[in-house]
């Protein structure tokens, strides 16, 4: 049995929350607190990127889906809702695509509408230049390469508390207002563990647009338009949304002014999310 690290909040129909890379399930705490009267929210750490056991093999979309499904089956949750951000959104999307009968509703937080860039400079900084090369080596050597890298980068040392300067810098970069929930999430970063690099390389090779076009599950996509924050990313986002909306997909779209961390935007439409997840109520109105 795989080891999953999770915190469960609330009562009702289960909601699986999957965080962004670099964050633990703590990233979704404010969402769980807002929904806990109606839903049982499971704040999961991603495999090998936090406190959940990693996947020690080449990661495909099916293996990502299996990882979530094993949790759902083991805990006898039945069909669940999934709410997921960024890297976690890709994991949730894979689960919904491969196991549509296990997912009632899917909420994607700024994920699915854009392919991950081949040279991810905005995401990884200068290190992004090395990602295509490392990806090519990974295709050749797979987990053997990962194990060699892990011996050099994985540490058992704890992390230092986040400083106010770091919080200010993060919020300035992402266009957010400083809030306690952001401080808490930054203070609880997801440490890279065994198998975590397999997750990252698997995500890099994932065909996210194809997964989106295969969706059968009712989905709510809440995305940042980056207008006034990053002109280039705003253009990429607008083009990607126009392309996605050409397809007849079971997706409801909500555009938010701002960047990637839509759930930390003060204008986040939590009541629309609640209504979307209340399947019986929605179906009764239709």
matplotlib code that plots the C-alpha trace (Angstrom):
import matplotlib.pyplot as plt

x = [0.0, 1.3, 1.9, -0.1, 0.1, -3.2, -5.2, -9.0, -11.3, -15.1, -18.0, -20.0, -19.1, -15.4, -13.2, -9.6, -7.3, -4.0, -1.5, 1.0, 4.6, 6.6, 3.6, 2.0, -1.7, -1.5, -1.9, -5.6, -6.4, -8.4, -10.5, -11.1, -12.1, -14.6, -16.1, -15.9, -19.6, -20.7, -17.7, -15.0, -11.8, -8.7, -5.6, -3.0, 0.7, 1.9, 4.0, 7.6, 7.0, 6.0, 5.3, 3.6, 5.6, 7.1, 6.6, 9.9, 9.5, 8.9, 5.6, 2.8, -0.6, -2.1, 0.3, -0.7, -4.3, -3.6, -1.9, -5.1, -7.4, -5.5, -6.1, -9.8, -10.3, -8.2, -10.2, -13.5, -14.5, -16.5, -16.9, -15.2, -14.8, -11.3, -10.0, -6.4, -3.9, -1.0, 1.1, -1.7, -4.1, -2.3, -2.5, -6.2, -6.8, -5.1, -7.3, -10.5, -9.5, -8.6, -11.2, -14.2, -16.6, -14.6, -14.9, -18.2, -16.8, -13.4, -12.2, -9.0, -7.2, -5.1, -4.3, -5.2, -5.7, -1.9, 0.8, 3.8, 6.6, 9.4, 11.9, 10.2, 12.1, 9.2, 8.6, 12.2, 14.3, 17.7, 17.5, 14.7, 17.4, 18.7, 15.3, 15.1, 18.6, 17.8, 14.5, 16.4, 18.8, 15.8, 14.3, 17.5, 18.3, 14.9, 14.9, 18.6, 19.3, 16.8, 18.5, 21.9, 20.4, 18.5, 21.6, 22.9, 19.8, 17.6, 18.3, 16.8, 17.5, 14.5, 13.5, 14.0, 10.8, 9.8, 10.7, 8.5, 10.8, 10.3, 6.5, 6.5, 8.7, 6.4, 3.3, 4.8, 5.9, 2.5, 0.3, -1.2, -2.1, -0.2, -2.4, -1.9, -2.9, -0.1, 2.4, 1.3, 1.7, 5.1, 6.1, 5.2, 7.0, 7.0, 10.5, 11.7, 11.8, 12.5, 10.6, 9.7, 11.8, 9.9, 6.8, 8.4, 9.7, 6.4, 4.6, 7.1, 6.3, 2.5, 0.3, -2.1, -4.0, -4.8, -6.0, -8.3, -9.8, -10.5, -12.5, -15.9, -16.3, -18.1, -15.2, -14.9, -11.7, -10.7, -7.8, -5.7, -5.6, -2.2, -3.5, -1.4, 0.9, 2.8, 2.0, 3.6, 1.8, -1.5, -1.1, -0.3, -3.3, -5.7, -4.6, -4.7, -8.3, -9.5, -8.1, -9.6, -13.0, -13.3, -13.8, -17.1, -16.0, -17.9, -16.1, -17.3, -14.8, -14.2, -11.6, -9.9, -7.8, -4.4, -1.9, -1.4, -2.5, -6.2, -7.4, -5.5, -7.0, -9.4, -12.0, -11.9, -15.5, -15.8, -19.6, -19.7, -17.3, -19.6, -22.6, -20.7, -19.7, -23.2, -24.2, -27.8, -28.6, -27.2, -29.0, -32.2, -32.1, -31.3]
y = [0.0, 3.4, 6.0, 9.2, 12.3, 14.1, 16.3, 15.9, 18.8, 19.0, 16.7, 15.8, 14.7, 14.1, 16.7, 15.8, 18.9, 18.6, 21.4, 23.1, 22.0, 23.3, 23.3, 20.8, 20.3, 23.3, 25.4, 24.5, 25.1, 28.3, 26.5, 23.7, 26.1, 27.8, 24.5, 22.4, 22.8, 21.1, 18.9, 16.7, 18.1, 15.9, 18.1, 15.7, 16.1, 15.2, 12.0, 12.7, 16.4, 16.8, 14.0, 11.5, 8.5, 9.1, 7.1, 5.4, 4.8, 6.8, 8.6, 8.6, 10.2, 6.7, 6.3, 9.7, 8.7, 5.4, 7.2, 9.3, 6.3, 4.1, 6.8, 7.0, 3.2, 2.6, 5.1, 3.9, 7.4, 6.4, 9.1, 12.3, 15.9, 17.0, 20.6, 21.1, 23.8, 23.9, 20.6, 19.2, 20.2, 18.1, 15.1, 15.7, 16.1, 12.8, 11.1, 12.6, 11.5, 7.9, 7.4, 9.5, 7.4, 8.1, 11.9, 13.8, 17.3, 18.7, 22.2, 23.2, 26.2, 27.8, 24.5, 22.6, 25.5, 26.0, 23.5, 23.6, 25.5, 23.5, 26.0, 27.0, 30.2, 31.9, 28.8, 27.9, 30.9, 30.3, 26.6, 26.4, 26.5, 23.1, 21.4, 20.3, 18.7, 17.0, 15.8, 14.2, 12.5, 11.3, 9.7, 7.8, 6.8, 7.2, 6.6, 5.7, 9.4, 10.5, 8.4, 10.0, 13.5, 12.7, 11.7, 15.2, 17.3, 15.6, 16.6, 15.7, 19.2, 21.3, 24.5, 27.9, 30.0, 32.2, 35.9, 38.9, 40.0, 36.6, 36.9, 40.4, 39.3, 36.4, 38.5, 41.2, 38.7, 37.0, 40.1, 39.0, 40.9, 39.7, 37.4, 35.0, 32.0, 32.7, 33.0, 29.7, 27.9, 29.4, 28.4, 24.8, 24.1, 20.7, 19.2, 17.2, 13.5, 10.1, 9.9, 13.6, 14.2, 11.4, 13.4, 16.6, 14.9, 13.1, 16.5, 18.0, 15.2, 15.3, 16.2, 18.4, 19.8, 16.2, 15.3, 18.4, 17.5, 14.0, 15.3, 13.7, 15.0, 18.4, 20.8, 24.3, 26.0, 29.2, 30.8, 34.0, 36.3, 37.9, 41.2, 44.0, 41.5, 39.8, 41.0, 38.0, 35.5, 37.4, 37.0, 33.3, 32.8, 34.6, 32.5, 29.3, 30.0, 30.8, 27.5, 25.5, 27.0, 25.9, 22.4, 21.3, 20.3, 19.9, 23.0, 26.1, 29.0, 31.7, 34.3, 36.2, 39.4, 38.4, 35.6, 31.9, 31.7, 32.3, 30.8, 33.4, 36.2, 38.2, 38.0, 34.2, 33.0, 30.5, 30.6, 29.7, 26.8, 25.6, 25.7, 23.9, 21.1, 20.7, 18.2, 17.5, 21.2, 22.0, 19.1, 20.1, 23.6, 22.4]
z = [0.0, -0.9, 1.7, 1.3, 3.5, 3.8, 6.1, 6.1, 6.9, 7.0, 6.3, 3.3, -0.3, -0.5, -2.4, -3.2, -3.3, -5.1, -4.8, -7.1, -7.3, -4.4, -2.1, 0.3, 0.7, 3.0, -0.2, -0.2, 3.4, 2.9, 0.3, 2.7, 5.4, 3.1, 2.0, 5.1, 6.1, 2.9, 1.9, 3.3, 1.8, 1.6, 1.4, -0.2, -0.7, -4.2, -4.6, -3.8, -3.6, 0.0, 2.5, 0.2, -1.0, -4.5, -7.7, -8.4, -12.1, -15.3, -14.8, -17.3, -17.2, -16.4, -13.4, -12.1, -12.5, -10.7, -7.8, -7.1, -7.8, -5.3, -2.6, -3.5, -3.5, -0.4, 1.6, 0.1, -1.0, -4.1, -6.8, -5.6, -6.6, -7.5, -7.0, -8.1, -8.9, -11.4, -11.2, -9.0, -11.7, -14.2, -11.8, -11.2, -15.0, -15.6, -13.0, -14.4, -17.9, -17.1, -14.4, -15.3, -13.3, -10.2, -10.6, -10.0, -10.8, -11.6, -10.6, -12.3, -10.9, -13.7, -15.3, -18.5, -20.9, -21.7, -22.5, -20.3, -22.1, -23.5, -22.0, -18.7, -17.9, -16.1, -14.0, -13.2, -14.0, -15.5, -14.6, -17.2, -19.9, -18.7, -18.5, -22.2, -21.9, -18.6, -20.2, -23.1, -20.7, -18.7, -21.8, -22.2, -18.6, -16.8, -13.0, -13.0, -13.8, -11.1, -8.4, -9.2, -9.0, -5.9, -4.0, -4.5, -4.0, -1.4, 2.2, 5.6, 6.9, 7.8, 6.1, 7.6, 8.4, 5.5, 6.0, 5.5, 2.7, 0.9, 1.3, -0.1, -3.0, -3.8, -3.7, -5.8, -8.4, -8.6, -8.3, -4.9, -1.8, 1.3, 3.3, 6.2, 4.1, 1.7, 4.6, 6.0, 2.6, 2.0, 5.5, 4.7, 1.4, -0.2, 0.1, -2.9, -1.9, -3.4, -6.7, -6.8, -9.9, -11.7, -11.1, -12.4, -15.6, -16.0, -15.9, -18.4, -20.9, -20.3, -23.2, -21.2, -24.2, -25.3, -21.8, -21.8, -25.2, -23.8, -20.8, -20.1, -16.6, -15.9, -15.3, -13.9, -15.2, -13.3, -14.9, -14.6, -17.6, -16.6, -17.9, -16.3, -14.8, -17.6, -21.2, -22.9, -20.7, -21.2, -25.0, -24.6, -22.3, -24.6, -27.6, -25.6, -24.4, -27.9, -29.1, -26.2, -26.6, -30.2, -28.9, -27.5, -24.0, -20.7, -19.3, -17.6, -17.8, -15.3, -16.2, -13.3, -13.6, -12.3, -12.3, -11.6, -8.0, -8.7, -5.4, -3.5, -5.4, -3.1, -5.9, -6.1, -6.7, -3.9, -3.9, -7.6, -6.8, -4.0, -6.3, -9.0, -6.6, -5.2, -7.9, -6.7, -6.3, -9.8, -11.5, -9.7, -11.2, -14.7]

ax = plt.figure().add_subplot(projection="3d")
ax.plot(x, y, z, "-o")
ax.set_aspect("equal")
plt.show()
